[in-house]
Amino acid sequence: MTKLTQKGVVTAIQRMRGNIWAAARAFRVSRTAIQHRIHADLEMQQILTDEREALCDDAETALVAATRDRKPWAICYLLDTIGKDRGWRCNPITPQ
């Protein structure tokens, strides 16, 4: 079995942008093995959180760009999420 060193796992997490499954595949181990290794190390947990936060930041940047380009899907998504506190709703909830 492959030794999951802190340096190796951190490198894989960063290279795979926080995707644990992809990091596990790089080591040829199960997703669970990587998760257990990360769970045992607070520094690796923080690195995983940071990578996932950076990915969300990238997605938000792309959403803002699509909204500025007046893409209807982006406008509706933004209003349905961020704008909901203002009463916006692009996709009305239909009674069942």
N, C-alpha and C positions, 0 to 999 in steps of 0.2 A: 504494500500500500504506500502511496505517496505521502511523504512527510509534509504536513501543512504548517510551514513556518510562518511566523508573523509577517516577515518581509515579503514572502511569496504570496500570501493571501492578500495583503494590502496592495501589492502591485497588481494582482489579478482584479481586485475590486475596482481599483482606479482605472485600469485599462478597459474594463467591461462596464464602466460608468454605473457601478452599484448593482449590476445584474448578477445575483448570486448563482443562478443556474449556469450562466455563461462562464463564470469563474470556476465553478465546479467542473464543468466540461473541460476547461483548460488543464485542470489537474487530473482529469480522469477519475474523479471521485463523485460520490452522490452529493446532491444539493444539501441533504441533511448533514453530511460530514462538514461541509463549509459552514453551515449555520451553527453547528455545535462549536466549531473553532472560533467563530466570531463571537458567539454568546459568552465564551470563556475569557474574552479579552476586551476590557472597556475601551481601550484605544482603537481597536478594530471596529467596535460598535460605532464610535464617533466618526471614524473615517467613512463607514458605510452610510451613516446618516448624512454626512457632508456631501458625499457623491450623489446621493438621491436628491438632496436639496438643490445641488447645482443642476441636475437634470430637470427638476421642476422649474428652476429659474430660466433655463433655456426654452422650455415649453411655454412659459408665460411670455417670454420675449417674442417668440414666434406667434403667439396668439395676439399680442398687441400689434405686431406688424400686419397680420391678416386683418385685424379690425380696422387699422388705418387704411388698408387697401380696400376697405368696404366689402369684404367677403361676407355674404349673408350668414353662412354657418358660424363664422367667428363672432359676428355681432350678436346672434341669438345665443350662442354659448356664453359669451361674456355677460349678457343681460340676464340669462337664466341663473347664473352663478353669482357674480359680484353684484349685479343689479337687482337681485331678488328683494333685497332689503328696501329698495325704492319702489317695489310693487311691479317690477317688470317681469313678464313671463312671455316668452316666444312660443313655448310648447305648452299650451294649456292642459291641465289635468282633466281628463274626462272621467265622469262617474262610471263605475263598473256595474 
